Amino acid sequence: MLLKKLIKRGLLVFIFCQLLLSANAQQIITLESALEIARNNSPDIRRSLLNLKNSEESLKAQNAALKSNFSLNLTPLSYDKTRSFDTFQSIWNTSETTQSFGTLTVSQPFLPTDGTISLNNRFGWQNSYSENGRNLAPKTFSNNLYLSIAQPLFTYNRTKLSLKTLELNLENAQLNYSMQKLNLEMQVTQLFYNVYLAQMSLNIAQDEFTNTQKSYEITQNKVTAGIAAKEELYQAELNFATAKSTLENAQVTLDNNKDQFKQYIGMDIMEEMTVMTDVAFNPVNVDVKKAIEYGLNSRMELRQRQIDVTNAQFQLIRTNSLNEFRGDLNLSIGIIGVNETLPDIYKNPTNNPRVSVSFNVPLWDWGEKKARIKAQEAVIETQEINQSEQKKQITVDIRKVYRSLQNQTNQIEIAAQNEKNAQLTYEINLERYANGDLTSMDMNLFQTQLSQKKMSYAQALINYKVELLNLKIQSLYDFEKNEAIVPEYLIRKKK
């Protein structure tokens, strides 16, 4: 019997040493380090950053398009041979032309009027032959230099509207990124505490298993001594098997929560880790009026709703341009030189002014434009309603979180007292069980009750921490540090 006990103790020491070595090999993760890892590696943050980069580059491209554009179009060789009928002389004529030319263009968009100013120079060489014509100068050089202006009339400034839309898209992407970081903090915190709770559950299950094992050994000794019935041993074996199953289930739950946590923050799934944190209860004074005020002044969702309204108004402008009365003014002035020799190309220059004004006059569209305008006006009204309801929802959410915090404070006090009472009850009844005054089934109920109260207390502490973070996200004010998340100057800027 003594040898059996020594072997069992030696086995327990060996297992303890293995667990200690395993723990030393694990990476210890705190909530702060988990947030730092997630900010650098989280797939959600990376997607949000890529969306932000897309908006930044699109706006950069649009601003670059407002600068002077230089282009060169070259045609090194062009050959054309045709045969056509000359109706004036009633004969067939064969013509042959060989050309080489290039055009240099410098165009400058003019943002205030949505027009375009271009400077063009077309230089070329031509060799032409006509069967029935008189080619006095079949080989000639030519150069056409001219300045042109294209200006739309009686319509909205498309370039300005496009630029403003891209600026709003960038601001919206920046808001999404900031909101994603806050959402990341909430998700990481919840997953972190899920792992923490699973670790606690495993520890409690381990304690329950150890206590159940002791109860089993006590019952076994009683049955062997003949002071307890065999039914007690059967119940003790059942309790021991149940505790072992609970311990294994707790281990599986912990491993699953760890994998989910590591996947979300961007850690290597195969890397071993354990979480560590302090969940001590430190009550925080919360001013609900102040929380609502900061929420309504700072929440980025409200600015996003304003952007939605503005974009809807921009779309109404585009809709109004459907089948619109519009004009186009094209003005060009330049000089052309043609000569057989390159140095004398401008010996006898020719001015070539051109001007044209055209109008698009809609006549009848069967009410299409009117219907589309009404549809877009409905969209604008919907976005305005969304903006108004967002303000109400922010107020409701903050009040809800505040009430939850008040309730969690009470729940923590109740849970702490329940755990204390359950611990004392278990210790008293453990002694009664050792004296033979309780059955294994009764003792198992007290053990289960103690485990439940320990978990309830831990859950209440974590619920308070999570709700405090939720209030910070809802109001954008940190009541623990007594400071605003969004600086005051940015709040004034948004207004």
ABEGO torsion letter per residue (X at the ends): XAAAAAAAAAAAAAAAAAAAAAAAABBBBBAAAAAAAAAAABAAAAAAAAAAAAAAAAAAAAAAAABBBBBBBBBABBBBBBBBBBAAAGBBBBBBBBBBBBBBBBBBBBAAAGBBBBBBBBBBBBBBBBAABBBABABBBBBBBBBBBBBBBGBBBAAAAAAAAAAAAAAAAAAAAAAAAAAAAAAAAAAAAAAAAAAAAAAAAAAAAAAAAAAAAAAAAAAAAGABBAAAAAAAAAAAAAAAAAAAAAAAAAAAAAAAAAAAAGBBAABBBBBBBBABBBBBBBBAAAAAAAAAAABAAAAAAAAAAAAAAAAAAAAAABGBBBBBBBBBBBBBBBBABAAAAAABBBBBBBBBBBBBBBABAGGAAAAAAAAAAAAAAAAAAAAAAAAAAAAAAAAAAAAAAAAAAAAAAAAAAAAAAAAAAAAAAAAAAAAGABBAAAAAAAAAAAAAAAAAAAAAAAAAAAAAAAAAAAAGBBAAAGBBABBAAAAAAAX
